[in-house]
Amino acid sequence: MKMIKESRNVLTKPKLWDDPFENIVFNSTTFQVESEKHISYSYVHERFYGQCWTLNKDETDALWRIYSPKKDGIRVRTTIAKLFSSIYDCKKPGAFASFFIGKVRYWEEREIRRYLRNGFLGSNILNYLWTAWTLLIKRKEFSHENEIRLLYIESRIKKAEKNNIYSYDVDINTVFDEILFDPRFNNDEYKKFRNEIEALGFKGKIRKSRLYAVPHIIANII
């Protein structure tokens, strides 16, 4: 609701995410290069911001229960082109190295360890593109999420160190196509929020999921 009211989208620092395999890189404070010197990595991981989306068009019980534990979640639909266009600023110096969007790859744990180990031991870790790639790797156990990730790299380190979030203006009618409420959302609250969203000018489809609705079956006796 805050995003819709303020017309701003918000990305957070990946170092704050829960999965320990994503945070192996982003919670590291130093790394070792081939010269065996330990170099601070904070200037790299402080610059990154990200946001997770799913490519799943169909609803799943698992995603509602995982990401809406209080039964009050809302799913927003867009397209990859609309999402990336909303954040990409061609006027920003070095824009080609500041904005990324990519599909997550799901690997076995040993593959992830090998990939990260090779990066830590070499000079790849100094490369922002390599670091961005590490955010597009997850364990196979998470493959049901079918993720796309939106990434931003802040070039101003002092600003990045002060902020755990990065927000930018969005036109909700240009970027978002549909708003879907949790199937367990309280009906009165749903109507209240739907009216509020419409009053804020959103013209896309707004509905409550019927995933758990009891089917109405008519049987005729002959």
Buried (B, 14 or more C-beta within 10 A) or exposed (E): EEBBEBBEBBBBBBBEBEEEBBBBBBBBEEBEBEEEEEEEBBEBBBBBBBBBBBEBEEBBEEBBEEEBEEEBBBBBBBEBEBBBEBBBEEEEEEEEEBBBBBEBBBBEEEBBEEBBEEBBEBEBBBEBEBBBBBBBBBBEEBEBBBBBBBBBBBEEEEEBEEEEEBBEEBEBEEBBEEBBBBBBBBEEEBEEBBEEBEEEEBEBEBEBBEBEEEEEEEEEEE
